[in-house]
Structures are given as structure tokens and as C-alpha cells.
Amino acid sequence: MNLGRDNFPELRDAVRTLCGQFDSSYWQAIDEQRAYPEAFVDALTRAGWMSALIPEEFGGSGLSLTEATVIMEEVSRSGGNAGSCHGQMYNMNTLLRHGSAEQKRRYLPKIAAGEMRLQAMGVTEPGAGTDTTKIKTVAVRKGDRYVVNGQKVWTSRLQHSELMILLARTTPLAEVKRKSEGMSIFLVDTKSKGLEVRPIRNMVNHETNQVFIDNLEIPAENLIGEEGKGFRYILDGLNAERILIAAECVGDGYWFVEKASRYASERVVFDRPIAQNQGIQFPIAESYMEIEAANLMRYKAAALYDEKKPCGAEANMAKHLCAKASWEAANVCLQTHGGFGFAAEYDIERKFRESRLYLVAPISTNLILSYIAEHVLGLPRSF
Ligand SMILES: Cc1cc2nc3c(=O)[nH]c(=O)nc-3n(C[C@H](O)[C@H](O)[C@H](O)COP(=O)(O)OP(=O)(O)OC[C@H]3O[C@@H](n4cnc5c(N)ncnc54)[C@H](O)[C@@H]3O)c2cc1C
């Protein structure tokens, strides 16, 4: 089946061909070993897809965000886990939009050449949760460096990345006019002294960590943009992140629908294919419609982003609708497979776990609903 694949045929074919080298036994083994898909990410990097958003002058391919989302969609759709590598795509935007000319000159060519990865972003903290303005990690300027102390949680891909974008408070909360001010972002060498990394074993095979920061020294030239404006820069990057993840969910969604349709046509119970029963075919048809509809919002959000127009509402709606549609499709696919859906060799239980994550991370459902209620519908702020 080729559902939803009517645009960017060459790009899709190229990514699909590469993904085809990493079949379901590869992803099953990686999942079972709780390993990082190093060979896959390496191949994606060497083929240039991981530097899709880096401008050509720095060695990248200078593609649009819409095209970058197609790459991530095809990774998910091939049965792989785009969560192992999507970080570089959206972190790149922060560096591209807010990094200095010197930072871009120093890092982008190396990232484009695959000598370095910028896959990690340390924002979430155990004490602050979604209320990012309450973070406790502090960066204090001392001469030509900042000294950082604090703690992060759920910092993903850190062990497979040379660089991390780190958010820290540079002015105490009590001294700023607005609580979103006084935070800054830094490019951090992940092998620096002062970082202790403890992996978190989790439901998905997602390389993610607790990070204890003890007198970490960051050269002042690694501050991104202006001191105190880091939270704004992070929010800026989140729109790209949401749109990319929406596309991954679309890829997962089509994967579930295709898998369910194929199995339902082949599986014979009571002397006929189970697909002949409306109780089986209707939920699959409904899932397909939900994915198609959500996908429209994904393209709308991506187009607005590429036109450099405001897209906060659309990025949030795209992420929410696509994550919900893919999770519904995951449920339908599992149900269609009956007991076999639980067997690892069918890949469904793995993709089921992977797709569930996106209703929580990188932003949870309630927070999206409150954004739309407040910023689009003008309802009272609830927190
Ligand atoms: C596998 C994984 C990978 C991750 N990777 C990264 C990463 O690389 N970098 C990073 O910085 N973070 C990362 N995160 C963190 C992720 O972004 C957060 O888990 C997510 O934003 C939710 O925050 P929280 O877990 O602190 O939930 P909390 O803020 O503690 O919220 C718990 C629940 O309460 C709800 N809630 C909170 N406040 C309200 C309110 N006012 N009204 C209604 N409901 C509310 C939330 O929606 C949520 O459902 C990752 C998380 C996971 C699980």
C-alpha cells in the first residue's frame, strides 16, 4: 500500500531504500538488547539525511522543514524508531536560528560531515516538570566561562551525541520581571567534566538519562544568542520539534493501518478472512480517516513554519492530532492481530509502546489543550 505518499516521491524513495536495509529483525534485536541503533543512525547520517536542515554553505542539504518531516515520517513508516535520531533535526533549528556566525562556522560543517552529533537537549528537571520557569539548574558567569550546577531528567540520546543544548537559569527567578526571562541556553560538550549521566530504563527503548551537573564549566562563547533569552529560543525550536514528531506519528499511523489491513485480509477464522467482518474493517477505516485528517494539519503547520509565519497553534494541533490518531491506530492494529499482536516478532507491541510516548513527550496532551484554550480561544489562563 502507498497511502498518503503522493508528494516528494524521490525523497521518499531514497529514505525508504535506506530504511529497507534495516528490517524488522534489526529493530527487534535492538529493542531486545535495549541498544542504540548505531548502524542505522550512522547510515542515515552518511546519506546526508541527518543534516537535511543544515544550509548548503555549511555542508548540509538545505531542505525545508516540510521535507525534513517527510524523512522522519518514512523512518517511522519503515517500522523503525525515529525517536532514536529526531533530536538532531529539531536541535539544529535552535542553532540555525539563534547561534552566532562563529558557532555555525565551528559546528555545522562537522555535524553535516557526521563527525559530531547534536542530538541532546536538557530542559526537563525532576522538580520543575512542565513548569520550565521553575528550573533549578543555575549558570553563573565567572570570567570567560559559566559554571553550572543542577540536575536534568529525561535527557535523551546524550550518550550518542557529542553536543547538547542545555537550559539553565542565569538570573534568579526572584530578580526577573517575567518568570520566562533570565534563562539561557548553551552548547555543551557532552564529554565535559562535571556531567554525571545515569540511564533511565523505560517503557520504550529510548536512550534517556538523569544528568547530575556539578561545577560544569562552559566557555562563555558557547552561550547561544543573548543571555536571559534562552526560554524564548527553546519555545521557538519547539514548534519545529512538534511538527517533526507529528510527521513521525503519521508514519507510525500508516504503518499500523497497513499492517492491520494486510493481516485482516490474510487471517482466516470461521472460514473467512477476518477483514470481511465489519467489526474488524470499520475501526481500520476510521483510523485511516483520522490519520489522513491529522496529516493535513501537519502539512499546514510545516508550510507556515517554512514561510516563517506564526505556527504555534498549528504545530501544537498537528502534534496532538497526529499523536492521537497514531495511538488509536496502534490500538486497532493490536486488536486486529488478537494474541499475535503481543508477540515481539510482529513488531506491533514495540511500535505500540513507541507511539504511546508522543501523548506525553515532548509535551503532554493537557498542556497542548491548555495552549489552544488560552491562546486560540481566549479562555482564562489556568496556571
Ligand atoms: C522517553 C522520554 C524522553 C524525553 N526526552 C526529553 C529530552 O530529550 N529532553 C527534555 O528536556 N525532556 C525530555 N522528556 C521530558 C518530557 O518532555 C516530559 O516528560 C513531558 O514534557 C512532561 O513533563 P513531566 O514528565 O515533568 O510531567 P509533569 O509536568 O509532572 O506533569 C504530569 C502530568 O500532569 C499534567 N499537568 C501538569 N500540569 C498541569 C496543568 N496545569 N493542568 C493540567 N494538567 C497538568 C501533565 O500534562 C502530565 O500529564 C522526555 C520524556 C520521556 C518520557
The ligand as an ORCA input file, in Angstrom:
! r2SCAN-3c Opt
* xyz 0 1
  C      11.127      8.887     26.890
  C      11.167     10.361     27.192
  C      12.103     11.158     26.556
  C      12.206     12.516     26.874
  N      13.198     13.266     26.302
  C      13.426     14.531     26.760
  C      14.579     15.272     26.317
  O      15.365     14.809     25.490
  N      14.796     16.479     26.867
  C      13.974     17.032     27.798
  O      14.246     18.138     28.249
  N      12.859     16.366     28.218
  C      12.579     15.136     27.724
  N      11.477     14.428     28.168
  C      10.603     15.030     29.157
  C       9.197     15.344     28.623
  O       9.247     16.476     27.806
  C       8.282     15.497     29.841
  O       8.169     14.224     30.466
  C       6.925     15.996     29.467
  O       7.032     17.323     28.965
  C       6.000     16.004     30.667
  O       6.613     16.600     31.776
  P       6.707     15.824     33.183
  O       7.076     14.425     32.929
  O       7.584     16.615     34.083
  O       5.226     15.852     33.705
  P       4.585     16.808     34.797
  O       4.853     18.240     34.449
  O       4.979     16.345     36.136
  O       3.035     16.522     34.556
  C       2.439     15.260     34.896
  C       1.049     15.203     34.279
  O       0.264     16.289     34.782
  C      -0.238     17.077     33.723
  N      -0.264     18.502     34.147
  C       0.750     19.230     34.698
  N       0.332     20.489     34.943
  C      -0.962     20.550     34.530
  C      -1.963     21.591     34.493
  N      -1.680     22.824     34.931
  N      -3.181     21.287     34.007
  C      -3.471     20.050     33.565
  N      -2.587     19.014     33.556
  C      -1.350     19.280     34.046
  C       0.687     16.854     32.551
  O       0.039     17.081     31.331
  C       1.079     15.388     32.757
  O       0.112     14.557     32.158
  C      11.313     13.080     27.821
  C      10.350     12.281     28.433
  C      10.268     10.936     28.140
  C       9.241     10.087     28.846
*
